[in-house]
Amino acid sequence: MMRMADKLTIDDWDTTNYINARNDRSTVISSMFTLKFRHNFGKLRRRGFEEVHAEQMEKVIAHNFIHMIRKEETAKKLFNFCVH
């Protein structure tokens, strides 16, 4: 594994590890943009792939839970409106 201070060479660029890392980074950046700007998830407090992934999952679960509660409240209001 290369350290941050090591120089990246042309030979390194085409290795499977670097190709996979570039693909993973692209996926993460796309997901982060969507979560931060579309769903107002804000800044992450953790660093490192696994820690950030865990924090994202916590936020997604909380977001889905809140969304589920809002839908239930809306359904109750609609039901009460139709009944009365």
N, CA, C and O atoms as CSV, one atom per row, in Angstrom:
chain,resi,resn,atom,element,x,y,z
A,1,MET,N,N,0.843,-1.184,0.000
A,1,MET,CA,C,0.000,0.000,0.000
A,1,MET,C,C,0.881,1.237,0.000
A,1,MET,O,O,1.833,1.334,0.774
A,2,MET,N,N,0.560,2.167,-0.860
A,2,MET,CA,C,1.343,3.395,-0.934
A,2,MET,C,C,0.930,4.354,0.160
A,2,MET,O,O,-0.237,4.406,0.548
A,3,ARG,N,N,1.885,5.105,0.651
A,3,ARG,CA,C,1.589,6.153,1.619
A,3,ARG,C,C,1.277,7.430,0.860
A,3,ARG,O,O,1.565,7.539,-0.331
A,4,MET,N,N,0.690,8.391,1.550
A,4,MET,CA,C,0.328,9.656,0.917
A,4,MET,C,C,1.549,10.368,0.345
A,4,MET,O,O,1.446,11.046,-0.677
A,5,ALA,N,N,2.702,10.222,0.990
A,5,ALA,CA,C,3.899,10.935,0.549
A,5,ALA,C,C,4.544,10.289,-0.672
A,5,ALA,O,O,5.351,10.927,-1.347
A,6,ASP,N,N,4.202,9.032,-0.969
A,6,ASP,CA,C,4.773,8.355,-2.131
A,6,ASP,C,C,4.237,8.970,-3.409
A,6,ASP,O,O,3.106,9.452,-3.465
A,7,LYS,N,N,5.079,8.941,-4.434
A,7,LYS,CA,C,4.685,9.493,-5.735
A,7,LYS,C,C,3.922,8.446,-6.538
A,7,LYS,O,O,4.292,7.272,-6.562
A,8,LEU,N,N,2.885,8.876,-7.175
A,8,LEU,CA,C,2.110,8.012,-8.055
A,8,LEU,C,C,2.770,8.022,-9.434
A,8,LEU,O,O,3.023,9.085,-10.001
A,9,THR,N,N,3.042,6.856,-9.956
A,9,THR,CA,C,3.665,6.768,-11.273
A,9,THR,C,C,2.638,6.288,-12.294
A,9,THR,O,O,1.552,5.830,-11.937
A,10,ILE,N,N,2.995,6.398,-13.542
A,10,ILE,CA,C,2.125,5.910,-14.626
A,10,ILE,C,C,1.856,4.421,-14.445
A,10,ILE,O,O,0.741,3.956,-14.686
A,11,ASP,N,N,2.868,3.675,-14.025
A,11,ASP,CA,C,2.687,2.232,-13.820
A,11,ASP,C,C,1.664,1.951,-12.727
A,11,ASP,O,O,0.877,1.011,-12.838
A,12,ASP,N,N,1.672,2.762,-11.673
A,12,ASP,CA,C,0.715,2.580,-10.579
A,12,ASP,C,C,-0.710,2.893,-11.030
A,12,ASP,O,O,-1.662,2.238,-10.607
A,13,TRP,N,N,-0.847,3.895,-11.887
A,13,TRP,CA,C,-2.152,4.395,-12.301
A,13,TRP,C,C,-3.027,3.302,-12.914
A,13,TRP,O,O,-4.241,3.299,-12.708
A,14,ASP,N,N,-2.444,2.399,-13.644
A,14,ASP,CA,C,-3.192,1.373,-14.359
A,14,ASP,C,C,-3.346,0.066,-13.585
A,14,ASP,O,O,-3.831,-0.920,-14.141
A,15,THR,N,N,-2.947,0.039,-12.326
A,15,THR,CA,C,-3.105,-1.194,-11.549
A,15,THR,C,C,-4.563,-1.357,-11.132
A,15,THR,O,O,-5.317,-0.387,-11.057
A,16,THR,N,N,-4.933,-2.579,-10.868
A,16,THR,CA,C,-6.305,-2.888,-10.474
A,16,THR,C,C,-6.701,-2.135,-9.206
A,16,THR,O,O,-7.826,-1.645,-9.098
A,17,ASN,N,N,-5.784,-2.041,-8.252
A,17,ASN,CA,C,-6.100,-1.339,-7.000
A,17,ASN,C,C,-6.443,0.123,-7.250
A,17,ASN,O,O,-7.395,0.640,-6.665
A,18,TYR,N,N,-5.693,0.788,-8.099
A,18,TYR,CA,C,-5.966,2.201,-8.360
A,18,TYR,C,C,-7.220,2.394,-9.203
A,18,TYR,O,O,-7.959,3.357,-8.999
A,19,ILE,N,N,-7.463,1.504,-10.133
A,19,ILE,CA,C,-8.697,1.576,-10.925
A,19,ILE,C,C,-9.900,1.421,-9.999
A,19,ILE,O,O,-10.864,2.182,-10.088
A,20,ASN,N,N,-9.836,0.425,-9.104
A,20,ASN,CA,C,-10.930,0.226,-8.142
A,20,ASN,C,C,-11.082,1.414,-7.206
A,20,ASN,O,O,-12.202,1.825,-6.902
A,21,ALA,N,N,-9.973,1.967,-6.750
A,21,ALA,CA,C,-10.026,3.120,-5.843
A,21,ALA,C,C,-10.669,4.319,-6.536
A,21,ALA,O,O,-11.468,5.026,-5.921
A,22,ARG,N,N,-10.337,4.559,-7.796
A,22,ARG,CA,C,-10.942,5.673,-8.534
A,22,ARG,C,C,-12.441,5.455,-8.711
A,22,ARG,O,O,-13.225,6.395,-8.577
A,23,ASN,N,N,-12.840,4.230,-9.011
A,23,ASN,CA,C,-14.262,3.925,-9.158
A,23,ASN,C,C,-15.008,4.093,-7.838
A,23,ASN,O,O,-16.107,4.647,-7.799
A,24,ASP,N,N,-14.394,3.607,-6.753
A,24,ASP,CA,C,-15.017,3.754,-5.434
A,24,ASP,C,C,-15.149,5.215,-5.058
A,24,ASP,O,O,-16.176,5.626,-4.518
A,25,ARG,N,N,-14.130,5.998,-5.335
A,25,ARG,CA,C,-14.175,7.418,-4.992
A,25,ARG,C,C,-15.305,8.116,-5.744
A,25,ARG,O,O,-16.035,8.928,-5.175
A,26,SER,N,N,-15.440,7.794,-7.018
A,26,SER,CA,C,-16.504,8.394,-7.816
A,26,SER,C,C,-17.872,8.067,-7.230
A,26,SER,O,O,-18.741,8.935,-7.155
A,27,THR,N,N,-18.062,6.837,-6.821
A,27,THR,CA,C,-19.325,6.413,-6.225
A,27,THR,C,C,-19.591,7.149,-4.918
A,27,THR,O,O,-20.704,7.611,-4.667
A,28,VAL,N,N,-18.559,7.252,-4.093
A,28,VAL,CA,C,-18.706,7.922,-2.793
A,28,VAL,C,C,-19.024,9.398,-2.981
A,28,VAL,O,O,-19.899,9.929,-2.297
A,29,ILE,N,N,-18.334,10.066,-3.890
A,29,ILE,CA,C,-18.569,11.495,-4.119
A,29,ILE,C,C,-19.993,11.729,-4.600
A,29,ILE,O,O,-20.649,12.671,-4.155
A,30,SER,N,N,-20.472,10.897,-5.491
A,30,SER,CA,C,-21.840,11.024,-5.988
A,30,SER,C,C,-22.849,10.842,-4.859
A,30,SER,O,O,-23.798,11.616,-4.739
A,31,SER,N,N,-22.646,9.830,-4.042
A,31,SER,CA,C,-23.548,9.579,-2.913
A,31,SER,C,C,-23.510,10.721,-1.909
A,31,SER,O,O,-24.547,11.142,-1.397
A,32,MET,N,N,-22.308,11.220,-1.630
A,32,MET,CA,C,-22.163,12.315,-0.668
A,32,MET,C,C,-22.893,13.557,-1.164
A,32,MET,O,O,-23.573,14.224,-0.384
A,33,PHE,N,N,-22.766,13.874,-2.436
A,33,PHE,CA,C,-23.449,15.042,-2.993
A,33,PHE,C,C,-24.957,14.911,-2.800
A,33,PHE,O,O,-25.621,15.843,-2.346
A,34,THR,N,N,-25.484,13.748,-3.150
A,34,THR,CA,C,-26.916,13.523,-3.033
A,34,THR,C,C,-27.385,13.653,-1.589
A,34,THR,O,O,-28.382,14.318,-1.310
A,35,LEU,N,N,-26.663,13.016,-0.677
A,35,LEU,CA,C,-27.068,13.065,0.734
A,35,LEU,C,C,-26.951,14.465,1.312
A,35,LEU,O,O,-27.830,14.903,2.054
A,36,LYS,N,N,-25.883,15.170,0.982
A,36,LYS,CA,C,-25.653,16.477,1.594
A,36,LYS,C,C,-26.580,17.556,1.045
A,36,LYS,O,O,-27.126,18.353,1.808
A,37,PHE,N,N,-26.757,17.584,-0.255
A,37,PHE,CA,C,-27.474,18.707,-0.853
A,37,PHE,C,C,-28.924,18.411,-1.189
A,37,PHE,O,O,-29.735,19.334,-1.267
A,38,ARG,N,N,-29.265,17.165,-1.388
A,38,ARG,CA,C,-30.654,16.843,-1.685
A,38,ARG,C,C,-31.449,16.502,-0.426
A,38,ARG,O,O,-32.648,16.767,-0.340
A,39,HIS,N,N,-30.753,15.905,0.554
A,39,HIS,CA,C,-31.443,15.475,1.768
A,39,HIS,C,C,-30.961,16.216,3.015
A,39,HIS,O,O,-31.286,15.818,4.134
A,40,ASN,N,N,-30.196,17.281,2.834
A,40,ASN,CA,C,-29.730,18.131,3.940
A,40,ASN,C,C,-28.997,17.363,5.037
A,40,ASN,O,O,-29.250,17.585,6.221
A,41,PHE,N,N,-28.104,16.477,4.661
A,41,PHE,CA,C,-27.380,15.696,5.655
A,41,PHE,C,C,-26.183,16.444,6.228
A,41,PHE,O,O,-25.610,16.003,7.224
A,42,GLY,N,N,-25.797,17.547,5.632
A,42,GLY,CA,C,-24.727,18.372,6.189
A,42,GLY,C,C,-23.364,17.706,6.212
A,42,GLY,O,O,-23.108,16.734,5.502
A,43,LYS,N,N,-22.492,18.262,7.056
A,43,LYS,CA,C,-21.119,17.761,7.148
A,43,LYS,C,C,-21.053,16.463,7.937
A,43,LYS,O,O,-21.834,16.216,8.856
A,44,LEU,N,N,-20.087,15.648,7.537
A,44,LEU,CA,C,-19.817,14.433,8.293
A,44,LEU,C,C,-18.785,14.744,9.369
A,44,LEU,O,O,-17.891,15.565,9.162
A,45,ARG,N,N,-18.911,14.093,10.504
A,45,ARG,CA,C,-17.984,14.324,11.613
A,45,ARG,C,C,-16.865,13.306,11.641
A,45,ARG,O,O,-15.831,13.546,12.266
A,46,ARG,N,N,-17.044,12.187,10.986
A,46,ARG,CA,C,-16.067,11.101,11.048
A,46,ARG,C,C,-15.167,11.107,9.823
A,46,ARG,O,O,-15.492,11.703,8.796
A,47,ARG,N,N,-14.039,10.439,9.948
A,47,ARG,CA,C,-13.078,10.323,8.851
A,47,ARG,C,C,-12.753,8.849,8.626
A,47,ARG,O,O,-12.835,8.038,9.549
A,48,GLY,N,N,-12.392,8.517,7.412
A,48,GLY,CA,C,-12.088,7.127,7.067
A,48,GLY,C,C,-13.305,6.478,6.433
A,48,GLY,O,O,-14.441,6.769,6.809
A,49,PHE,N,N,-13.067,5.606,5.478
A,49,PHE,CA,C,-14.138,5.010,4.688
A,49,PHE,C,C,-15.188,4.323,5.558
A,49,PHE,O,O,-16.381,4.591,5.415
A,50,GLU,N,N,-14.755,3.441,6.457
A,50,GLU,CA,C,-15.713,2.682,7.267
A,50,GLU,C,C,-16.474,3.575,8.240
A,50,GLU,O,O,-17.671,3.383,8.452
A,51,GLU,N,N,-15.794,4.539,8.827
A,51,GLU,CA,C,-16.446,5.452,9.766
A,51,GLU,C,C,-17.470,6.342,9.058
A,51,GLU,O,O,-18.569,6.560,9.570
A,52,VAL,N,N,-17.106,6.852,7.882
A,52,VAL,CA,C,-18.034,7.685,7.112
A,52,VAL,C,C,-19.230,6.858,6.664
A,52,VAL,O,O,-20.366,7.329,6.709
A,53,HIS,N,N,-18.979,5.633,6.235
A,53,HIS,CA,C,-20.064,4.751,5.824
A,53,HIS,C,C,-21.028,4.516,6.986
A,53,HIS,O,O,-22.244,4.559,6.800
A,54,ALA,N,N,-20.499,4.271,8.170
A,54,ALA,CA,C,-21.346,4.055,9.348
A,54,ALA,C,C,-22.175,5.301,9.653
A,54,ALA,O,O,-23.362,5.194,9.964
A,55,GLU,N,N,-21.558,6.479,9.567
A,55,GLU,CA,C,-22.293,7.715,9.846
A,55,GLU,C,C,-23.379,7.945,8.804
A,55,GLU,O,O,-24.485,8.368,9.140
A,56,GLN,N,N,-23.068,7.669,7.548
A,56,GLN,CA,C,-24.075,7.806,6.494
A,56,GLN,C,C,-25.258,6.885,6.766
A,56,GLN,O,O,-26.411,7.296,6.633
A,57,MET,N,N,-24.979,5.651,7.144
A,57,MET,CA,C,-26.060,4.703,7.407
A,57,MET,C,C,-26.938,5.179,8.564
A,57,MET,O,O,-28.161,5.044,8.509
A,58,GLU,N,N,-26.323,5.735,9.611
A,58,GLU,CA,C,-27.097,6.269,10.726
A,58,GLU,C,C,-28.027,7.381,10.256
A,58,GLU,O,O,-29.193,7.439,10.645
A,59,LYS,N,N,-27.493,8.262,9.414
A,59,LYS,CA,C,-28.296,9.386,8.927
A,59,LYS,C,C,-29.412,8.905,8.002
A,59,LYS,O,O,-30.520,9.438,8.039
A,60,VAL,N,N,-29.129,7.911,7.180
A,60,VAL,CA,C,-30.145,7.369,6.272
A,60,VAL,C,C,-31.275,6.721,7.073
A,60,VAL,O,O,-32.451,6.910,6.763
A,61,ILE,N,N,-30.913,5.958,8.102
A,61,ILE,CA,C,-31.931,5.310,8.933
A,61,ILE,C,C,-32.793,6.370,9.626
A,61,ILE,O,O,-34.018,6.259,9.650
A,62,ALA,N,N,-32.150,7.389,10.184
A,62,ALA,CA,C,-32.901,8.466,10.845
A,62,ALA,C,C,-33.799,9.195,9.851
A,62,ALA,O,O,-34.954,9.492,10.155
A,63,HIS,N,N,-33.268,9.482,8.664
A,63,HIS,CA,C,-34.048,10.164,7.621
A,63,HIS,C,C,-35.273,9.326,7.245
A,63,HIS,O,O,-36.382,9.853,7.148
A,64,ASN,N,N,-35.073,8.034,7.035
A,64,ASN,CA,C,-36.182,7.159,6.655
A,64,ASN,C,C,-37.216,7.051,7.774
A,64,ASN,O,O,-38.418,7.011,7.511
A,65,PHE,N,N,-36.751,7.004,9.011
A,65,PHE,CA,C,-37.655,6.929,10.156
A,65,PHE,C,C,-38.526,8.183,10.235
A,65,PHE,O,O,-39.740,8.086,10.415
A,66,ILE,N,N,-37.912,9.353,10.101
A,66,ILE,CA,C,-38.660,10.616,10.132
A,66,ILE,C,C,-39.646,10.684,8.970
A,66,ILE,O,O,-40.788,11.109,9.140
A,67,HIS,N,N,-39.198,10.264,7.793
A,67,HIS,CA,C,-40.061,10.257,6.609
A,67,HIS,C,C,-41.273,9.343,6.839
A,67,HIS,O,O,-42.397,9.681,6.467
A,68,MET,N,N,-41.028,8.189,7.454
A,68,MET,CA,C,-42.099,7.242,7.730
A,68,MET,C,C,-43.119,7.846,8.708
A,68,MET,O,O,-44.325,7.687,8.519
A,69,ILE,N,N,-42.643,8.529,9.739
A,69,ILE,CA,C,-43.535,9.167,10.714
A,69,ILE,C,C,-44.373,10.253,10.041
A,69,ILE,O,O,-45.575,10.352,10.291
A,70,ARG,N,N,-43.752,11.062,9.196
A,70,ARG,CA,C,-44.493,12.120,8.502
A,70,ARG,C,C,-45.574,11.542,7.596
A,70,ARG,O,O,-46.682,12.074,7.528
A,71,LYS,N,N,-45.255,10.467,6.910
A,71,LYS,CA,C,-46.254,9.837,6.043
A,71,LYS,C,C,-47.425,9.301,6.868
A,71,LYS,O,O,-48.583,9.419,6.466
A,72,GLU,N,N,-47.116,8.715,8.017
A,72,GLU,CA,C,-48.166,8.195,8.884
A,72,GLU,C,C,-49.045,9.328,9.406
A,72,GLU,O,O,-50.268,9.188,9.447
A,73,GLU,N,N,-48.442,10.446,9.804
A,73,GLU,CA,C,-49.212,11.592,10.284
A,73,GLU,C,C,-50.108,12.143,9.185
A,73,GLU,O,O,-51.255,12.506,9.446
A,74,THR,N,N,-49.597,12.209,7.958
A,74,THR,CA,C,-50.385,12.686,6.827
A,74,THR,C,C,-51.561,11.742,6.563
A,74,THR,O,O,-52.674,12.191,6.288
A,75,ALA,N,N,-51.309,10.444,6.647
A,75,ALA,CA,C,-52.372,9.464,6.416
A,75,ALA,C,C,-53.458,9.594,7.482
A,75,ALA,O,O,-54.644,9.496,7.170
A,76,LYS,N,N,-53.061,9.814,8.742
A,76,LYS,CA,C,-54.043,9.980,9.818
A,76,LYS,C,C,-54.897,11.228,9.592
A,76,LYS,O,O,-56.112,11.194,9.782
A,77,LYS,N,N,-54.261,12.328,9.186
A,77,LYS,CA,C,-55.004,13.559,8.918
A,77,LYS,C,C,-55.990,13.352,7.782
A,77,LYS,O,O,-57.132,13.804,7.859
A,78,LEU,N,N,-55.564,12.681,6.743
A,78,LEU,CA,C,-56.440,12.411,5.600
A,78,LEU,C,C,-57.608,11.521,6.018
A,78,LEU,O,O,-58.749,11.754,5.619
A,79,PHE,N,N,-57.316,10.509,6.816
A,79,PHE,CA,C,-58.378,9.620,7.285
A,79,PHE,C,C,-59.377,10.383,8.140
A,79,PHE,O,O,-60.585,10.243,7.953
A,80,ASN,N,N,-58.885,11.191,9.078
A,80,ASN,CA,C,-59.783,11.979,9.933
A,80,ASN,C,C,-60.610,12.963,9.107
A,80,ASN,O,O,-61.777,13.201,9.421
A,81,PHE,N,N,-60.036,13.522,8.082
A,81,PHE,CA,C,-60.760,14.462,7.222
A,81,PHE,C,C,-61.883,13.732,6.473
A,81,PHE,O,O,-62.990,14.255,6.343
A,82,CYS,N,N,-61.595,12.534,5.988
A,82,CYS,CA,C,-62.587,11.766,5.230
A,82,CYS,C,C,-63.708,11.238,6.118
A,82,CYS,O,O,-64.851,11.118,5.678
A,83,VAL,N,N,-63.380,10.925,7.358
A,83,VAL,CA,C,-64.374,10.357,8.259
A,83,VAL,C,C,-65.346,11.430,8.760
A,83,VAL,O,O,-66.536,11.162,8.931
A,84,HIS,N,N,-64.840,12.636,8.992
A,84,HIS,CA,C,-65.690,13.691,9.567
A,84,HIS,C,C,-66.304,14.529,8.519
A,84,HIS,O,O,-67.046,15.460,8.830
